[in-house]
């Protein structure tokens, strides 16, 4: 019975993809070499972000920075690490700037003022932090951040001069009910309604059902959704933005599955959670695209 249910779900997903004009993914033999021919779905460098979330002590962060600094990162990959706010100054000062950039995990929607506990985009810029993660599913779920609020924060950060990793994604219930594309459309439309210049934006597709669960979308599942998102930008923003915007995948990416995911044409990188806290593993992920091309 479970096999029949899973097959039925796959059929529904395939029909939904076709109805949205997304080309279907072929067999591994048909698709395996495409990435080597086209390099990636967009024109920019492969992008790997590490979201440390609310993790880290003085000793563990020091060890992690030492491990990362001792490793190598290929020139065709941009790597960004996002520690907690309290560790941000130390990481900014000690992480090898020749290999890594530093990101905040959030910022406030307004500028300087009486906003107790919030960190402004202006304050991050003043500390030479160039990136910020916004709209992560944990903030949407735990802090009640709406699509419109996330869009306002994206606009504020970009207007202040920060680059943004804008997160979108659906829950398992939304996916299985056939509402996945409606959810993604609404999340993207809110952001697109606020900003015009996408040159400093990376979009992170993070299926909520795969974040921190150990369950990862198959490479073909990731490619299907990323192809849909690229078409969405071509249809709703512009073909040039669709070609230049990096759409990265997040959801239990690790050192074992990153190489297979990196071969997919429209997967332009990763946003990594737990594995980013393990220096050797994160370095493997940072080198995944280079290894996939070998």
Phi and psi restraints in degrees (value plus and minus 20) as a CYANA .aco file:
   2 UNK   PHI     -83.0   -43.0
   2 UNK   PSI     -58.8   -18.8
   3 UNK   PHI     -81.7   -41.7
   3 UNK   PSI     -62.4   -22.4
   4 UNK   PHI     -84.1   -44.1
   4 UNK   PSI     -61.4   -21.4
   5 UNK   PHI     -83.5   -43.5
   5 UNK   PSI     -65.4   -25.4
   6 UNK   PHI     -82.7   -42.7
   6 UNK   PSI     -60.4   -20.4
   7 UNK   PHI     -83.7   -43.7
   7 UNK   PSI     -59.5   -19.5
   8 UNK   PHI     -83.0   -43.0
   8 UNK   PSI     -61.6   -21.6
   9 UNK   PHI     -83.7   -43.7
   9 UNK   PSI     -60.2   -20.2
  10 UNK   PHI     -84.1   -44.1
  10 UNK   PSI     -58.0   -18.0
  11 UNK   PHI     -84.6   -44.6
  11 UNK   PSI     -63.9   -23.9
  12 UNK   PHI     -81.5   -41.5
  12 UNK   PSI     -62.4   -22.4
  13 UNK   PHI     -84.1   -44.1
  13 UNK   PSI     -62.5   -22.5
  14 UNK   PHI     -82.8   -42.8
  14 UNK   PSI     -61.3   -21.3
  15 UNK   PHI     -84.2   -44.2
  15 UNK   PSI     -61.4   -21.4
  16 UNK   PHI     -83.3   -43.3
  16 UNK   PSI     -61.1   -21.1
  17 UNK   PHI     -83.1   -43.1
  17 UNK   PSI     -64.8   -24.8
  18 UNK   PHI     -82.6   -42.6
  18 UNK   PSI     -59.9   -19.9
  19 UNK   PHI     -86.0   -46.0
  19 UNK   PSI     -43.3    -3.3
  20 UNK   PHI    -116.7   -76.7
  20 UNK   PSI     -11.5    28.5
  21 UNK   PHI      57.3    97.3
  21 UNK   PSI       1.4    41.4
  22 UNK   PHI    -110.4   -70.4
  22 UNK   PSI     105.6   145.6
  23 UNK   PHI     -84.2   -44.2
  23 UNK   PSI     119.8   159.8
  24 UNK   PHI     -98.2   -58.2
  24 UNK   PSI     128.0   168.0
  25 UNK   PHI     -98.6   -58.6
  25 UNK   PSI     114.6   154.6
  26 UNK   PHI    -106.9   -66.9
  26 UNK   PSI    -182.9  -142.9
  27 UNK   PHI     -93.1   -53.1
  27 UNK   PSI     147.8   187.8
  28 UNK   PHI     -79.6   -39.6
  28 UNK   PSI     -58.9   -18.9
  29 UNK   PHI     -87.8   -47.8
  29 UNK   PSI     -51.1   -11.1
  30 UNK   PHI     -94.6   -54.6
  30 UNK   PSI     -54.0   -14.0
  31 UNK   PHI    -120.6   -80.6
  31 UNK   PSI     -38.8     1.2
  32 UNK   PHI     -78.7   -38.7
  32 UNK   PSI     -53.0   -13.0
  33 UNK   PHI    -117.7   -77.7
  33 UNK   PSI     -25.5    14.5
  34 UNK   PHI     -80.0   -40.0
  34 UNK   PSI     -63.5   -23.5
  35 UNK   PHI     -80.2   -40.2
  35 UNK   PSI     -54.8   -14.8
  36 UNK   PHI     -87.7   -47.7
  36 UNK   PSI     -48.5    -8.5
  37 UNK   PHI    -102.5   -62.5
  37 UNK   PSI     -60.5   -20.5
  38 UNK   PHI    -120.6   -80.6
  38 UNK   PSI     -26.8    13.2
  39 UNK   PHI      49.8    89.8
  39 UNK   PSI     -78.4   -38.4
  40 UNK   PHI    -184.3  -144.3
  40 UNK   PSI     148.9   188.9
  41 UNK   PHI     -89.0   -49.0
  41 UNK   PSI     -39.8     0.2
  42 UNK   PHI    -147.3  -107.3
  42 UNK   PSI     159.0   199.0
  43 UNK   PHI    -106.8   -66.8
  43 UNK   PSI     -36.7     3.3
  44 UNK   PHI    -101.9   -61.9
  44 UNK   PSI     155.4   195.4
  45 UNK   PHI     -86.5   -46.5
  45 UNK   PSI     130.8   170.8
  46 UNK   PHI     -78.0   -38.0
  46 UNK   PSI     122.6   162.6
  47 UNK   PHI    -146.4  -106.4
  47 UNK   PSI     107.6   147.6
  48 UNK   PHI    -146.6  -106.6
  48 UNK   PSI      98.8   138.8
  49 UNK   PHI    -131.4   -91.4
  49 UNK   PSI     121.7   161.7
  50 UNK   PHI    -134.7   -94.7
  50 UNK   PSI      93.5   133.5
  51 UNK   PHI    -118.7   -78.7
  51 UNK   PSI      85.8   125.8
  52 UNK   PHI     -98.3   -58.3
  52 UNK   PSI     -31.2     8.8
  53 UNK   PHI      32.2    72.2
  53 UNK   PSI    -167.4  -127.4
  54 UNK   PHI    -112.2   -72.2
  54 UNK   PSI      38.5    78.5
  55 UNK   PHI    -147.8  -107.8
  55 UNK   PSI     130.3   170.3
  56 UNK   PHI     101.8   141.8
  56 UNK   PSI     115.3   155.3
  57 UNK   PHI    -135.2   -95.2
  57 UNK   PSI     154.1   194.1
  58 UNK   PHI     -77.4   -37.4
  58 UNK   PSI     -63.3   -23.3
  59 UNK   PHI     -92.1   -52.1
  59 UNK   PSI     -61.8   -21.8
  60 UNK   PHI     -90.3   -50.3
  60 UNK   PSI     -56.4   -16.4
  61 UNK   PHI     -89.1   -49.1
  61 UNK   PSI     -59.9   -19.9
  62 UNK   PHI     -79.9   -39.9
  62 UNK   PSI     -64.7   -24.7
  63 UNK   PHI     -83.9   -43.9
  63 UNK   PSI     -62.4   -22.4
  64 UNK   PHI     -84.1   -44.1
  64 UNK   PSI     -63.7   -23.7
  65 UNK   PHI     -82.5   -42.5
  65 UNK   PSI     -61.2   -21.2
  66 UNK   PHI     -82.4   -42.4
  66 UNK   PSI     -61.3   -21.3
  67 UNK   PHI     -85.1   -45.1
  67 UNK   PSI     -62.7   -22.7
  68 UNK   PHI     -86.4   -46.4
  68 UNK   PSI     -63.9   -23.9
  69 UNK   PHI     -82.3   -42.3
  69 UNK   PSI     -48.5    -8.5
  70 UNK   PHI     -99.2   -59.2
  70 UNK   PSI     -33.7     6.3
  71 UNK   PHI    -113.8   -73.8
  71 UNK   PSI    -200.0  -160.0
  72 UNK   PHI    -140.7  -100.7
  72 UNK   PSI     131.1   171.1
  73 UNK   PHI    -149.0  -109.0
  73 UNK   PSI     110.0   150.0
  74 UNK   PHI     -88.1   -48.1
  74 UNK   PSI     132.8   172.8
  75 UNK   PHI     -88.0   -48.0
  75 UNK   PSI     -39.4     0.6
  76 UNK   PHI    -110.4   -70.4
  76 UNK   PSI      -8.1    31.9
  77 UNK   PHI    -151.4  -111.4
  77 UNK   PSI     112.4   152.4
  78 UNK   PHI    -119.5   -79.5
  78 UNK   PSI     106.0   146.0
  79 UNK   PHI    -141.3  -101.3
  79 UNK   PSI     110.2   150.2
  80 UNK   PHI    -149.8  -109.8
  80 UNK   PSI     113.6   153.6
  81 UNK   PHI    -134.6   -94.6
  81 UNK   PSI     116.9   156.9
  82 UNK   PHI    -141.6  -101.6
  82 UNK   PSI      70.2   110.2
  83 UNK   PHI     -99.3   -59.3
  83 UNK   PSI     158.4   198.4
  84 UNK   PHI     -86.9   -46.9
  84 UNK   PSI     144.6   184.6
  85 UNK   PHI     -80.5   -40.5
  85 UNK   PSI     -57.9   -17.9
  86 UNK   PHI     -91.1   -51.1
  86 UNK   PSI     -45.4    -5.4
  87 UNK   PHI    -115.0   -75.0
  87 UNK   PSI     -25.9    14.1
  88 UNK   PHI     -78.6   -38.6
  88 UNK   PSI     -65.3   -25.3
  89 UNK   PHI     -81.5   -41.5
  89 UNK   PSI     -64.4   -24.4
  90 UNK   PHI     -83.1   -43.1
  90 UNK   PSI     -66.4   -26.4
  91 UNK   PHI     -84.7   -44.7
  91 UNK   PSI     -59.9   -19.9
  92 UNK   PHI     -81.3   -41.3
  92 UNK   PSI     -55.4   -15.4
  93 UNK   PHI    -102.7   -62.7
  93 UNK   PSI     -46.6    -6.6
  94 UNK   PHI    -132.0   -92.0
  94 UNK   PSI     -42.6    -2.6
  95 UNK   PHI     -91.7   -51.7
  95 UNK   PSI     116.1   156.1
  96 UNK   PHI     -81.5   -41.5
  96 UNK   PSI      88.5   128.5
  97 UNK   PHI     -89.7   -49.7
  97 UNK   PSI     -34.9     5.1
  98 UNK   PHI     -95.8   -55.8
  98 UNK   PSI     -38.0     2.0
  99 UNK   PHI    -133.7   -93.7
  99 UNK   PSI     -53.0   -13.0
 100 UNK   PHI    -150.1  -110.1
 100 UNK   PSI     130.8   170.8
 101 UNK   PHI    -130.2   -90.2
 101 UNK   PSI     148.0   188.0
 102 UNK   PHI    -141.1  -101.1
 102 UNK   PSI     120.8   160.8
 103 UNK   PHI    -147.9  -107.9
 103 UNK   PSI     132.0   172.0
 104 UNK   PHI    -108.7   -68.7
 104 UNK   PSI     142.6   182.6
 105 UNK   PHI    -114.5   -74.5
 105 UNK   PSI     -25.0    15.0
 106 UNK   PHI    -195.1  -155.1
 106 UNK   PSI     141.8   181.8
 107 UNK   PHI    -172.7  -132.7
 107 UNK   PSI     146.4   186.4
 108 UNK   PHI    -103.0   -63.0
 108 UNK   PSI     141.8   181.8
 109 UNK   PHI    -105.6   -65.6
 109 UNK   PSI     -33.5     6.5
 110 UNK   PHI    -135.8   -95.8
 110 UNK   PSI     155.1   195.1
 111 UNK   PHI    -106.6   -66.6
 111 UNK   PSI    -181.2  -141.2
 112 UNK   PHI     -74.9   -34.9
 112 UNK   PSI     123.4   163.4
 113 UNK   PHI     142.6   182.6
 113 UNK   PSI    -185.3  -145.3
 114 UNK   PHI    -106.0   -66.0
 114 UNK   PSI      52.9    92.9
 115 UNK   PHI    -146.1  -106.1
 115 UNK   PSI      56.5    96.5
 116 UNK   PHI     -75.2   -35.2
 116 UNK   PSI     109.1   149.1
 117 UNK   PHI      66.6   106.6
 117 UNK   PSI     -26.5    13.5
 118 UNK   PHI    -118.1   -78.1
 118 UNK   PSI     134.7   174.7
 119 UNK   PHI    -136.4   -96.4
 119 UNK   PSI     105.9   145.9
 120 UNK   PHI    -106.1   -66.1
 120 UNK   PSI     137.3   177.3
 121 UNK   PHI     -82.3   -42.3
 121 UNK   PSI     -55.1   -15.1
 122 UNK   PHI     -82.6   -42.6
 122 UNK   PSI     -59.9   -19.9
 123 UNK   PHI     -86.5   -46.5
 123 UNK   PSI     -58.2   -18.2
 124 UNK   PHI     -84.7   -44.7
 124 UNK   PSI     -64.9   -24.9
 125 UNK   PHI     -81.9   -41.9
 125 UNK   PSI     -56.4   -16.4
 126 UNK   PHI     -85.2   -45.2
 126 UNK   PSI     -45.8    -5.8
 127 UNK   PHI    -112.8   -72.8
 127 UNK   PSI     -10.6    29.4
 128 UNK   PHI      43.8    83.8
 128 UNK   PSI       9.1    49.1
 129 UNK   PHI    -108.6   -68.6
 129 UNK   PSI     103.5   143.5
 130 UNK   PHI    -119.3   -79.3
 130 UNK   PSI     -35.8     4.2
 131 UNK   PHI    -144.4  -104.4
 131 UNK   PSI     135.8   175.8
 132 UNK   PHI    -167.8  -127.8
 132 UNK   PSI     119.2   159.2
 133 UNK   PHI    -110.7   -70.7
 133 UNK   PSI     108.3   148.3
 134 UNK   PHI    -152.2  -112.2
 134 UNK   PSI     126.3   166.3
 135 UNK   PHI      58.0    98.0
 135 UNK   PSI      -3.2    36.8
 136 UNK   PHI     -78.2   -38.2
 136 UNK   PSI     125.2   165.2
 137 UNK   PHI     -78.7   -38.7
 137 UNK   PSI     -50.1   -10.1
 138 UNK   PHI     -87.8   -47.8
 138 UNK   PSI     -55.3   -15.3
 139 UNK   PHI     -95.4   -55.4
 139 UNK   PSI     -54.8   -14.8
 140 UNK   PHI     -83.2   -43.2
 140 UNK   PSI     -63.0   -23.0
 141 UNK   PHI    -100.5   -60.5
 141 UNK   PSI     -65.0   -25.0
 142 UNK   PHI    -106.7   -66.7
 142 UNK   PSI     -47.0    -7.0
 143 UNK   PHI    -134.1   -94.1
 143 UNK   PSI     -15.5    24.5
 144 UNK   PHI      47.8    87.8
 144 UNK   PSI       8.4    48.4
 145 UNK   PHI     -95.2   -55.2
 145 UNK   PSI     101.0   141.0
 146 UNK   PHI    -104.6   -64.6
 146 UNK   PSI     148.4   188.4
 147 UNK   PHI     -77.2   -37.2
 147 UNK   PSI     -61.1   -21.1
 148 UNK   PHI     -88.5   -48.5
 148 UNK   PSI     -59.0   -19.0
 149 UNK   PHI     -86.7   -46.7
 149 UNK   PSI     -62.0   -22.0
 150 UNK   PHI     -81.7   -41.7
 150 UNK   PSI     -62.1   -22.1
 151 UNK   PHI     -82.7   -42.7
 151 UNK   PSI     -61.8   -21.8
 152 UNK   PHI     -82.8   -42.8
 152 UNK   PSI     -59.3   -19.3
 153 UNK   PHI     -87.8   -47.8
 153 UNK   PSI     -57.6   -17.6
 154 UNK   PHI     -81.5   -41.5
 154 UNK   PSI     -65.2   -25.2
 155 UNK   PHI     -81.3   -41.3
 155 UNK   PSI     -65.0   -25.0
 156 UNK   PHI     -80.9   -40.9
 156 UNK   PSI     -67.4   -27.4
 157 UNK   PHI     -82.3   -42.3
 157 UNK   PSI     -65.4   -25.4
 158 UNK   PHI     -85.4   -45.4
 158 UNK   PSI     -61.6   -21.6
 159 UNK   PHI     -83.7   -43.7
 159 UNK   PSI     -46.9    -6.9
 160 UNK   PHI    -103.1   -63.1
 160 UNK   PSI     -33.2     6.8
 161 UNK   PHI      87.3   127.3
 161 UNK   PSI     -15.2    24.8
 162 UNK   PHI    -105.1   -65.1
 162 UNK   PSI     135.6   175.6
 163 UNK   PHI    -113.8   -73.8
 163 UNK   PSI     127.9   167.9
 164 UNK   PHI    -141.9  -101.9
 164 UNK   PSI     113.3   153.3
 165 UNK   PHI    -120.2   -80.2
 165 UNK   PSI      81.9   121.9
 166 UNK   PHI    -114.9   -74.9
 166 UNK   PSI     100.7   140.7
 167 UNK   PHI    -117.3   -77.3
 167 UNK   PSI     117.4   157.4
 168 UNK   PHI    -155.9  -115.9
 168 UNK   PSI     143.1   183.1
 169 UNK   PHI     143.2   183.2
 169 UNK   PSI     140.4   180.4
 170 UNK   PHI    -133.9   -93.9
 170 UNK   PSI     136.2   176.2
 171 UNK   PHI    -101.5   -61.5
 171 UNK   PSI     148.7   188.7
 172 UNK   PHI     -83.3   -43.3
 172 UNK   PSI     -60.8   -20.8
 173 UNK   PHI     -81.1   -41.1
 173 UNK   PSI     -63.5   -23.5
 174 UNK   PHI     -85.4   -45.4
 174 UNK   PSI     -57.6   -17.6
 175 UNK   PHI     -86.1   -46.1
 175 UNK   PSI     -67.4   -27.4
 176 UNK   PHI     -94.3   -54.3
 176 UNK   PSI     -41.0    -1.0
 177 UNK   PHI    -105.7   -65.7
 177 UNK   PSI     -23.1    16.9
 178 UNK   PHI      65.3   105.3
 178 UNK   PSI      -9.8    30.2
 179 UNK   PHI    -117.9   -77.9
 179 UNK   PSI     -13.4    26.6
 180 UNK   PHI     -74.5   -34.5
 180 UNK   PSI     -68.4   -28.4
 181 UNK   PHI     -90.4   -50.4
 181 UNK   PSI     -52.3   -12.3
 182 UNK   PHI     -83.2   -43.2
 182 UNK   PSI     -61.7   -21.7
 183 UNK   PHI     -84.7   -44.7
 183 UNK   PSI     -68.2   -28.2
 184 UNK   PHI     -83.8   -43.8
 184 UNK   PSI     -61.8   -21.8
 185 UNK   PHI     -78.6   -38.6
 185 UNK   PSI     -65.3   -25.3
 186 UNK   PHI     -85.8   -45.8
 186 UNK   PSI     -60.6   -20.6
 187 UNK   PHI     -84.6   -44.6
 187 UNK   PSI     -63.8   -23.8
 188 UNK   PHI     -90.4   -50.4
 188 UNK   PSI     -62.0   -22.0
 189 UNK   PHI     -81.3   -41.3
 189 UNK   PSI     -57.3   -17.3
 190 UNK   PHI     -82.4   -42.4
 190 UNK   PSI     -64.1   -24.1
 191 UNK   PHI     -89.0   -49.0
 191 UNK   PSI     -64.2   -24.2
 192 UNK   PHI     -82.9   -42.9
 192 UNK   PSI     -45.8    -5.8
 193 UNK   PHI     -94.4   -54.4
 193 UNK   PSI     -33.2     6.8
 194 UNK   PHI    -127.6   -87.6
 194 UNK   PSI     -43.5    -3.5
 195 UNK   PHI    -145.8  -105.8
 195 UNK   PSI     131.6   171.6
 196 UNK   PHI    -132.6   -92.6
 196 UNK   PSI     -53.6   -13.6
 197 UNK   PHI    -120.8   -80.8
 197 UNK   PSI      93.7   133.7
 198 UNK   PHI    -118.1   -78.1
 198 UNK   PSI     -12.3    27.7
 199 UNK   PHI     -87.7   -47.7
 199 UNK   PSI     -40.6    -0.6
 200 UNK   PHI    -130.7   -90.7
 200 UNK   PSI       4.4    44.4
 201 UNK   PHI    -139.9   -99.9
 201 UNK   PSI     117.3   157.3
 202 UNK   PHI    -138.3   -98.3
 202 UNK   PSI     110.8   150.8
 203 UNK   PHI    -117.7   -77.7
 203 UNK   PSI     106.4   146.4
 204 UNK   PHI    -127.0   -87.0
 204 UNK   PSI      93.2   133.2
 205 UNK   PHI    -106.6   -66.6
 205 UNK   PSI      95.5   135.5
 206 UNK   PHI    -147.3  -107.3
 206 UNK   PSI      75.2   115.2
 207 UNK   PHI     -80.0   -40.0
 207 UNK   PSI     101.7   141.7
 208 UNK   PHI     -78.8   -38.8
 208 UNK   PSI     -53.6   -13.6
 209 UNK   PHI     -87.9   -47.9
 209 UNK   PSI     -31.1     8.9
 210 UNK   PHI    -131.7   -91.7
 210 UNK   PSI     -15.7    24.3
 211 UNK   PHI    -109.8   -69.8
 211 UNK   PSI      96.3   136.3
 212 UNK   PHI      50.0    90.0
 212 UNK   PSI     -10.0    30.0
 213 UNK   PHI    -119.8   -79.8
 213 UNK   PSI     -34.1     5.9
 214 UNK   PHI      64.5   104.5
 214 UNK   PSI     -29.4    10.6
 215 UNK   PHI    -109.8   -69.8
 215 UNK   PSI     108.3   148.3
 216 UNK   PHI    -141.4  -101.4
 216 UNK   PSI     122.7   162.7
 217 UNK   PHI     -81.4   -41.4
 217 UNK   PSI     124.2   164.2
 218 UNK   PHI     -86.1   -46.1
 218 UNK   PSI     137.6   177.6
 219 UNK   PHI     -73.4   -33.4
 219 UNK   PSI     -58.8   -18.8
 220 UNK   PHI     -88.7   -48.7
 220 UNK   PSI     -58.4   -18.4
 221 UNK   PHI     -82.6   -42.6
 221 UNK   PSI     -64.5   -24.5
 222 UNK   PHI     -81.7   -41.7
 222 UNK   PSI     -65.3   -25.3
 223 UNK   PHI     -81.3   -41.3
 223 UNK   PSI     -61.3   -21.3
 224 UNK   PHI     -79.2   -39.2
 224 UNK   PSI     -66.6   -26.6
 225 UNK   PHI     -91.2   -51.2
 225 UNK   PSI     -60.6   -20.6
 226 UNK   PHI     -83.9   -43.9
 226 UNK   PSI     -58.1   -18.1
 227 UNK   PHI     -83.6   -43.6
 227 UNK   PSI     -59.1   -19.1
 228 UNK   PHI     -82.4   -42.4
 228 UNK   PSI     -64.6   -24.6
 229 UNK   PHI     -84.5   -44.5
 229 UNK   PSI     -59.6   -19.6
 230 UNK   PHI     -84.6   -44.6
 230 UNK   PSI     -60.0   -20.0
 231 UNK   PHI     -85.4   -45.4
 231 UNK   PSI     -56.6   -16.6
 232 UNK   PHI     -78.9   -38.9
 232 UNK   PSI     -64.7   -24.7
 233 UNK   PHI     -87.7   -47.7
 233 UNK   PSI     -57.1   -17.1
 234 UNK   PHI     -83.3   -43.3
 234 UNK   PSI     -59.9   -19.9
 235 UNK   PHI    -100.6   -60.6
 235 UNK   PSI     -53.2   -13.2
 236 UNK   PHI    -130.4   -90.4
 236 UNK   PSI     -35.7     4.3
 237 UNK   PHI    -139.1   -99.1
 237 UNK   PSI     -97.5   -57.5
 238 UNK   PHI    -191.3  -151.3
 238 UNK   PSI     133.2   173.2
 239 UNK   PHI     -79.9   -39.9
 239 UNK   PSI     -55.0   -15.0
 240 UNK   PHI     -87.0   -47.0
 240 UNK   PSI     -60.1   -20.1
 241 UNK   PHI     -85.9   -45.9
 241 UNK   PSI     -60.8   -20.8
 242 UNK   PHI     -78.0   -38.0
 242 UNK   PSI     -57.1   -17.1
 243 UNK   PHI     -99.0   -59.0
 243 UNK   PSI     -49.3    -9.3
 244 UNK   PHI    -116.9   -76.9
 244 UNK   PSI     -43.6    -3.6
 245 UNK   PHI     -94.1   -54.1
 245 UNK   PSI     113.3   153.3
 246 UNK   PHI    -110.3   -70.3
 246 UNK   PSI     105.8   145.8
 247 UNK   PHI    -132.9   -92.9
 247 UNK   PSI      92.2   132.2
 248 UNK   PHI    -127.8   -87.8
 248 UNK   PSI     140.0   180.0
 249 UNK   PHI    -128.0   -88.0
 249 UNK   PSI     118.4   158.4
 250 UNK   PHI    -155.6  -115.6
 250 UNK   PSI     118.7   158.7
 251 UNK   PHI     130.1   170.1
 251 UNK   PSI      63.4   103.4
 252 UNK   PHI      40.3    80.3
 252 UNK   PSI      16.9    56.9
 253 UNK   PHI     -91.3   -51.3
 253 UNK   PSI     114.5   154.5
 254 UNK   PHI    -162.7  -122.7
 254 UNK   PSI    -197.7  -157.7
 255 UNK   PHI     -87.4   -47.4
 255 UNK   PSI     -40.2    -0.2
 256 UNK   PHI    -106.4   -66.4
 256 UNK   PSI     -56.8   -16.8
 257 UNK   PHI    -121.0   -81.0
 257 UNK   PSI     -26.9    13.1
 258 UNK   PHI     -86.1   -46.1
 258 UNK   PSI     -55.0   -15.0
 259 UNK   PHI     -85.0   -45.0
 259 UNK   PSI     -63.0   -23.0
 260 UNK   PHI     -84.7   -44.7
 260 UNK   PSI     -61.1   -21.1
 261 UNK   PHI     -85.9   -45.9
 261 UNK   PSI     -55.0   -15.0
 262 UNK   PHI     -89.0   -49.0
 262 UNK   PSI     -35.4     4.6
 263 UNK   PHI    -100.3   -60.3
 263 UNK   PSI     -31.5     8.5
 264 UNK   PHI     -99.8   -59.8
 264 UNK   PSI     116.5   156.5
 265 UNK   PHI     -77.6   -37.6
 265 UNK   PSI     -60.8   -20.8
 266 UNK   PHI    -122.0   -82.0
 266 UNK   PSI     -12.7    27.3
 267 UNK   PHI    -114.3   -74.3
 267 UNK   PSI      86.4   126.4
 268 UNK   PHI    -116.7   -76.7
 268 UNK   PSI      -6.8    33.2
 269 UNK   PHI     129.2   169.2
 269 UNK   PSI    -185.8  -145.8
 270 UNK   PHI    -160.0  -120.0
 270 UNK   PSI     130.7   170.7
 271 UNK   PHI    -134.7   -94.7
 271 UNK   PSI      95.5   135.5
 272 UNK   PHI    -127.7   -87.7
 272 UNK   PSI     115.3   155.3
 273 UNK   PHI    -117.3   -77.3
 273 UNK   PSI    -121.5   -81.5
 274 UNK   PHI     -75.9   -35.9
 274 UNK   PSI     -58.8   -18.8
 275 UNK   PHI     -88.0   -48.0
 275 UNK   PSI     -37.4     2.6
 276 UNK   PHI     -94.9   -54.9
 276 UNK   PSI     -31.2     8.8
 277 UNK   PHI    -107.6   -67.6
 277 UNK   PSI     -24.0    16.0
 278 UNK   PHI    -132.5   -92.5
 278 UNK   PSI      85.8   125.8
 279 UNK   PHI     -70.2   -30.2
 279 UNK   PSI     -74.3   -34.3
 280 UNK   PHI     -79.8   -39.8
 280 UNK   PSI     -60.7   -20.7
 281 UNK   PHI     -86.0   -46.0
 281 UNK   PSI     -63.0   -23.0
 282 UNK   PHI     -85.3   -45.3
 282 UNK   PSI     -54.8   -14.8
 283 UNK   PHI     -86.1   -46.1
 283 UNK   PSI     -56.6   -16.6
 284 UNK   PHI     -81.1   -41.1
 284 UNK   PSI     -64.7   -24.7
 285 UNK   PHI     -84.6   -44.6
 285 UNK   PSI     -60.5   -20.5
 286 UNK   PHI     -82.4   -42.4
 286 UNK   PSI     -43.5    -3.5
 287 UNK   PHI    -120.5   -80.5
 287 UNK   PSI     -13.2    26.8
 288 UNK   PHI     -82.5   -42.5
 288 UNK   PSI     -63.0   -23.0
 289 UNK   PHI     -87.5   -47.5
 289 UNK   PSI     -61.2   -21.2
 290 UNK   PHI     -82.6   -42.6
 290 UNK   PSI     -61.4   -21.4
 291 UNK   PHI     -88.3   -48.3
 291 UNK   PSI     -56.1   -16.1
 292 UNK   PHI     -86.0   -46.0
 292 UNK   PSI     -47.7    -7.7
 293 UNK   PHI    -101.0   -61.0
 293 UNK   PSI     -37.0     3.0
